[in-house]
Amino acid sequence: MSQAEQYLQQALDAFDFGGQVVGAVRYGSGHINDTFCVHTQPGEDPCRRFILQRISAAAFHHPDQVMANIVGVTSFLGKQIAAAGGDPERETMSVYATRDGKSFYTDAEGGAWRVYPFIEGTVCLQSAETPELFAASALAFGNFQRMLKDYPADTLYETIPRFHDTEDRLAKLKAAVTADPMGRVKEVGPELDFVTAREADCSVALQALREGKLPLRVTHNDTKLNNVLIDRASGKGICVIDLDTVMPGLSINDFGDSIRFGANHSAEDEQDLSKVNFDLSLYEVYTKAFLEGAGGALTAAELDYLPWGAKLMTLECGIRFLTDYLEGDHYFRTHRPGQNLDRCRTQFKLVADMEACWEQMKAVVDKYRP
């Protein structure tokens, strides 16, 4: 029995679900938090469902800060959605308070549990099976930027320090090369040469932030398709979820991480690099919908730097995979030898592809620039 299951009943008792709890079962395909779907029967009314999660202590050392960010952002979003005539109960997550009015419950081992109402009639997809679904996620994430443009980003906690600090990721790679704890540096000469040739690129976005060219924004920092709930009936992306990494950041990074994840057709650990190709048409599909959702919220400089967001998030991810490989595969879960190195190589192949069509990437942004 896992630690989460040991304390499940404690957590259930900490919340008033408005009816009898008739079941709680493991739910979803996430690998970070322990997630359960709680089924309740509120008298004669139809049964209701809730999402109950135990926040990963390994990933998040300060759950109080995580929850403070989420409560602040979801409350703000709820007001924005209501003012626009939308449905806050479906279009944003909302935190369900404990019996004593807190945003989370702490079990006997210090584990933090939180509850969200289940948003019915939606589906969470692991990959974009059609360009339309990719566009749906883009519209949702662009809309997320638009609605939060006036939220004071500097009031949010940095829940994972230096998460998208590409300079810091580069420094960690260099430290891993120097230490070479697994004796693997001799295997990765071409990959290290690839990074060295792009060392200056690692400072492009951060330098623009330091110079005041790019504003600090509320950012999601994990903008994959599976973090948008898709309405089953309409196929539209209606709610951005998994807000644990919401913190101050750059809008171009949120855009870029989606491109890294979705604008190609290969597996992340594809060993045949001839199958790994950046898809400019999917990039255009996403860019058009993202800018439509953002509705003019981004500055001219942010628009100029969008291609950089795509390139840097992909380069950064490749650097992280390479660092983990050199350090012994302790961060990213692997299922076979060399998997993190293969993951690194796919990311670097995508970076090279982006560089080959750089002017076209900029032209796409200009085509849909508000």
C-alpha positions, 0 to 999 in steps of 0.5 A, spaced: 500 500 500 502 506 498 503 512 503 497 516 499 493 510 500 494 509 507 492 516 509 486 516 504 481 515 509 484 521 513 484 526 507 476 524 505 474 525 512 477 532 512 473 535 507 465 535 507 463 533 500 456 534 501 453 527 501 456 520 502 462 518 499 461 511 496 468 510 493 475 513 491 479 510 486 486 512 483 484 516 477 488 519 471 495 518 468 499 523 471 506 521 474 507 526 479 501 527 484 497 521 487 490 522 484 483 519 486 476 520 483 471 521 489 464 519 488 459 521 492 451 521 493 448 527 495 441 524 498 436 524 492 440 528 487 445 525 482 451 523 484 457 528 484 465 527 483 471 530 485 478 530 484 482 529 490 490 529 490 496 528 494 501 533 492 508 530 491 513 532 496 518 530 492 516 535 486 514 541 491 517 542 497 512 548 499 505 545 498 502 552 502 506 556 496 503 552 491 496 552 494 496 560 495 498 561 487 493 556 485 487 559 490 489 566 487 489 565 480 483 561 480 479 566 484 482 571 479 480 567 473 473 565 476 471 573 476 474 574 469 470 568 466 463 570 470 464 578 468 465 575 461 458 571 461 462 565 462 461 559 467 466 559 472 464 552 474 467 549 468 472 554 465 477 554 471 479 549 476 476 551 483 479 549 490 474 546 495 476 548 502 477 543 508 472 542 513 476 548 517 476 552 511 483 551 509 485 550 501 489 543 503 489 538 508 495 535 511 496 528 513 500 525 519 506 524 515 506 531 512 502 530 506 498 535 503 491 533 500 487 538 496 480 537 492 477 540 486 470 539 483 470 534 477 468 538 471 464 533 467 463 532 460 470 533 458 476 529 456 483 529 457 487 527 451 495 525 451 496 527 444 493 531 439 490 526 434 488 532 429 490 539 428 483 541 430 485 539 437 492 542 437 489 548 436 483 547 441 489 547 446 492 553 443 486 557 444 485 555 451 493 557 453 492 563 449 486 565 453 489 563 459 494 569 458 489 574 456 485 573 462 491 573 467 495 579 463 493 584 469 494 579 475 501 581 478 506 576 477 511 578 482 506 576 487 506 569 486 511 564 489 516 560 485 514 553 486 520 550 482 526 555 483 529 557 476 525 552 472 525 555 466 532 558 467 536 556 461 542 559 463 542 555 470 540 549 466 546 550 462 551 551 468 548 544 471 550 540 464 557 543 465 557 541 472 555 534 470 560 534 464 566 536 469 564 531 475 562 525 470 559 521 475 557 515 470 563 515 465 558 517 460 561 524 457 566 520 452 559 517 449 556 524 448 561 528 444 556 530 438 551 532 443 556 537 447 558 540 441 551 542 439 550 545 446 556 549 445 555 552 439 548 554 442 551 557 448 549 564 447 542 562 445 541 560 452 541 567 455 537 570 449 530 570 453 533 571 460 537 577 457 531 580 454 527 580 461 533 583 464 533 589 459 525 590 460 524 588 453 520 582 455 515 582 461 514 578 467 507 574 466 503 569 470 505 562 466 503 555 466 510 552 465 507 545 463 503 547 457 502 540 454 495 538 451 493 533 457 493 540 461 487 542 457 480 539 458 477 538 452 469 539 452 466 532 449 460 535 445 464 541 442 471 539 442 473 546 444 479 546 450 475 549 456 479 549 462 486 549 463 488 544 469 495 542 473 496 549 476 502 546 480 507 550 476 503 556 475 508 562 477 512 568 474 515 567 468 515 568 460 509 568 456 514 565 450 516 559 454 509 557 455 508 558 447 514 554 446 513 548 450 507 547 447 510 547 440 516 543 443 511 538 445 506 538 439 509 540 433 512 534 431 509 527 430 515 522 433 515 519 440 520 523 445 525 518 445 525 516 438 531 512 436 531 513 428 532 521 428 530 521 420 523 520 423 523 526 428 521 532 424 519 539 426 512 540 423 511 547 420 504 547 419 502 544 426 506 550 428 502 555 424 496 552 427 498 553 434 500 560 433 494 562 429 490 559 435 494 561 441 494 569 438 487 569 437 486 566 444 491 571 447 487 577 444 492 582 443 494 581 450 502 580 448 506 586 447 510 587 440 516 584 443 513 578 446 510 576 439 517 577 436 520 572 441 515 567 440 520 563 435 525 564 440 520 561 445 519 554 441 527 554 440 529 555 447 524 550 450 526 545 446 534 546 447 533 547 454 529 540 455 534 537 451 540 539 455 536 537 461 535 530 458 543 530 457 544 532 464 540 527 467 543 522 462 550 524 465 548 524 472 545 517 472 538 518 470 535 520 477 530 525 475 526 523 468 524 516 469 527 511 464 525 504 462 531 502 458 538 504 457 540 510 453 533 512 453 534 519 456 540 520 451 535 518 445 530 523 448 536 529 448 537 527 441 530 528 439 530 535 442 536 537 438 534 534 432 527 539 433 532 545 434 536 544 428 529 543 424 527 550 427 533 553 425 533 551 418 526 554 417 527 560 422 525 565 417 518 562 416 517 561 423 517 569 424 513 570 418 508 565 421 508 570 427 507 576 423 501 573 419 497 572 425 500 578 429 494 582 432 
